[in-house]
Amino acid sequence: MIRRAILVLAMITAAVAGFGSPAAADSSTPGAYAVGYVDASVSASGRSFSARIYYPAATAGQNAAVAAGRFPAIAFGHGFLQSVSKYYSTMQHLASWGFVVAAPTSQGSLFPSHSAFADDLNAQLTWLVAQDTTAGSRFNAHINTAKLGLSGHSMGGGASVLAASRNPAVTTVANLAAAETNPSAAAAAASVTVPMMLVAGQKDGTAPIASHQRPIYHGKPAPKQLRTIVGGFHCGFIDTSSAFCDSGTITRAVQLQITRRVLTDWFRYYLAGDTTAYNAVWGPGATGDPQVLFEGVA
């Protein structure tokens, strides 16, 4: 009897912690959807640019048909002088979990406009929303227009904060090594009321936490999180190295796996409405994560 009671107690404790339950789904591995992609010419809100878009598909591949259903949409901003191709694996991963992820190719010059990039991210969301009711569009009747997210890396992460401060239609923001921008992302964060997660690299030598993500975090009212990948580095958020890259104490492969897990869980909870992801976002799975230091105010 005592042994049975101990077993029952252990099962209850595991369930609370998220183990042995749907909340324990491993979001670092690909989701259930095949992934399609398309290169599109985007025109919305007076802005025009090209974009790479990954989405849940009926079959994998370029120009594949979109899977049945409506899906949340995410606009993703690339880093300074970084091609959007550096983020394909993360975009593909999110698409496999049921998100339409679009990355504008604009503002790739040596002298980008952070403000214009923020407007491009918002224009990307506006375009995707419009596609939901555009006859003949592959995304017709496939966009959940009430669930819109912003993301990005470095410059694109900072621009995602600027974009959120200007767009009341945005549901949530989750970015990677967000860099301070001009105009200031830290100042703009004060007017962003939707949930925001800033993912940082502990060893970031390009956009250090103290001078970039932390000021944005402090400027942002709750709900907010600052999740720091132990041993992570700035270039660990991109698929391949580039000029002037820093390094950390974990490999790029490990950091990308952690990144995909944390991003996916956040968007599952806030965009897909998957309450089983709560443990990984706000519960013991988040606060006790040995790979990612947790700071947050709900």
N, C-alpha and C positions, 0 to 999 in steps of 0.2 A: 504493500500500500504506500509506504513512504517513497519507495523507488518510483512508483507511478506518479505520485504527487510532484516529485522532483522533475520528472520528464515533462509533465504538463506545464509546470512553471517555466521550464526551459523553452518550450514551444511558444508560450505566451511572450516571453522576453524576446525571442527571435523575431516574432511577428511585429512587435512594437519597434524593433530596430530595423525592420524592413527585410529581414532574411526569411526565406521560405514563403514569401508572399509575392504578389504581382509587383510590389514596389521594388523588388530586388532585380528587376529586369536590367540587363547589362547594356546600357546605352552607349558603351564604347564600341560595341559591335554593330554591324549594319542592321537596319530595321527590316521590316517585312516587304517593303516595296521595291520593285525594280526601279532603276533610275534612268530617266530620259533627260536630254538636254537640247537646247536650241540657242543659236546666236540671233538676237533680235535687234531691230532698230527701234529705239524707244523715243516717242514724242509725247510729252505731257507737260502741262503747267508752263508752257512756253520754253521748254528745254528739249534738246535732242541729243542723243548719244547712243552708242551700241552697248549691248549688255549680254553676258552669258547667263543663262537661266537653267538651273537644274530643278527637276520636279519628279514627283511620284508617277511612274509610268506603267502602262499595261505590259510592255516589254521593254527591255533595256536598249538604249542607243539614241543616236541623234535623230531628232524630229519624231520620236516615238509618240504614240497617242498617250494622253494623260490618263492615269488610272481613274476609275469611277470614284466620284465623290468631290466634295469641296475641301480645299486645303488652306491652312494659314499661309500667309505670304511674308517673306523676310527680304529686306534690301540689305546687301552686304557691301561695305566700303573697303577697298584695297588700301594698303599702306603706301607711304611716300615712295615713288619710283618703283613700285611693285606691280607686276602684271597680275591681272585677276587669275591667271593660270596658277599662281602660287597658292591659291585657296581652293582649287578644284576638289581636293579630297574631302575637305571639311564641308563644302557645299553639297557634294554627292552624299555624304553621310547624313546630313540633315534631310535631304530629299528622300532618302531611303526610310526615314522615320515619318514621312508624311507632310513635309513642308516644301513649298515652292520658294526657292532661294535665287535671287537675282543680283548680279554684281555689275554695276555700271563700269564701263572702261574709261570714263572721263577723268579729268584732272590728273593725268599721268605725266605732266611735264615737270621740269625742274622748278618751276614757280607756280604751283597749284594754288587755287583759291579754296580755302577750307569752307568758306561760306557757300560758295557755288557748289562744292561737293555735297554739302548738307542738303542743298536744294535738289541736287540730282538724286540723292537717296529718296527724298520725299516724292520726287517726280516718278521715280521707279515704282514706288508703292501705288501712286495715283494711276499709273499706267496699268499695273496688274489688276487693280480694282475695276478699271474700265473694261479690261479684257473679259471679265466675268459675264458681261452683258453684251459683248461684241460678237455679232453673228459671224461665223467663219473662223473665229480665233480658236486656236488649239486650247486656250484656257477658258473658253466660254462655259459657264456653269461649273467651273472647277476652282474658283477662288473663294475662300471664306472671307468676305469683305469686312467682317467685324473683328477679325483677328490678324493684326498687322504688327510685324516686329522689325527692329533695326539692329544691325550688327556691323562689325568691321574690325579691322586690325590697325593699330598705330594711328596714323592720320585718319584712316577710315573709321576707327573707333571713336576718336574725338569728334569727327564729323557726324557720327551717329547720335552723339549727345546733342549737338547743335540742331540736328534734324528733329529730334524728339521735342526739343523746346519750342519748335515752330509748328508742330503737327499734332493737333488734338485727336486725330484718328488713330495714332499709334497706341498699341496695347502694352508693349514692353520693349526693353532694350537689354541686350547682352553683348558685350564686346570684348576684344582681346588686346591687352597692352595699349589701351586707349591713350593717345598722346594729347597733350594740351595744344590747343589750336588758336588761331587768330581769325575771328573773335574767340574769346575764351570759352572753352568747353566747361571749365570749372565754374565760371560765372553762369553759363547757360543751364548747368545742372540744377541750379536753385529753382528753376521754373518747371522742371520735369517731375511730374507727380506720379507717373506710372512706375511700376517696379523696374529696377535697373540692377544688373549684375555686371561688375567690372572684373574680368579675369586677368590676372597679372602673372608675370614670371618673377620668381624670387631673385634671380640673378640678372635681371634685365639691365643691360648696360647702355641701351639706346634710349629708352623712355622709362627711366627708373621710377619705381613706385612712389617714392617720396615727393617727386616733383611733377608727376603726371597723374597716375590713377588716384592717389590718395587725395589730392586737392579736389578732384571731381567727386570722389566719394563723400568727402566732408561737405561739399557744396550741395549735394543732393539730399532732399528730404526723404524720409522713409516712405515706402519700403525700398531697401537697397542692400547690396552685398558687395564686398570686396573679397574675391576668392584668389588666393595666391598659390600658384603651382610650385611646390617645393623643388628647388633646383632648376626651375624653368627659366628660359631666356627669351629675348625679344624675337629672334629669328626662329625660335622653336615653334612659333605659330604658323610658319609658312612651310610649304611642301619641300622646297629645296633652298639651299643657301644662296646668298647673293653678296655683292660687294659690301664691305664694311660690317659684316655680320658679327654679332657677339656670340657667346657660348655659355652653357650652363653646366650643371653637374648631372643632368639626365640627358638621354639621347632625344633627338628630334622625334623619332618614332614613338617613344614613350610619352613625350609631351603632347603630341598630336592625339594620341589615344585618350589621354586625360582630358584634353580640350574638347574633343568630340563628346565625351561622356557628360561633362559639366554643361556644355551648351545645349545638348539634346535634352537633358533632364529639365533644364530651365524652360526651354520652349515647349516641351511636352506639358509642363505644368501650367504655364501662363498663356500659351497660344492654343494648344490642343485640348486643354481642359482635362488632362489626365491626372486625376487626384492621387493615383498610385505613385506619382513622382514626388509627392510631398516630402517623403523621407529623405530623398536625395537632394532636395532643394533647401528645406528648412529643418528637417529632423536630424536624428542621430547619424544618418548616412552622410549628411553634409557637415555637421559640427564635429564629427569624429573621424572625418576622412584623413587618413595618414598622408595622402599625396597632395592635398589641397588645404592650405590654412584658411580658416573661416572667420570672417567678420561680417556682421549683418544686423540690420534692424528691420523687423517686419512691419 
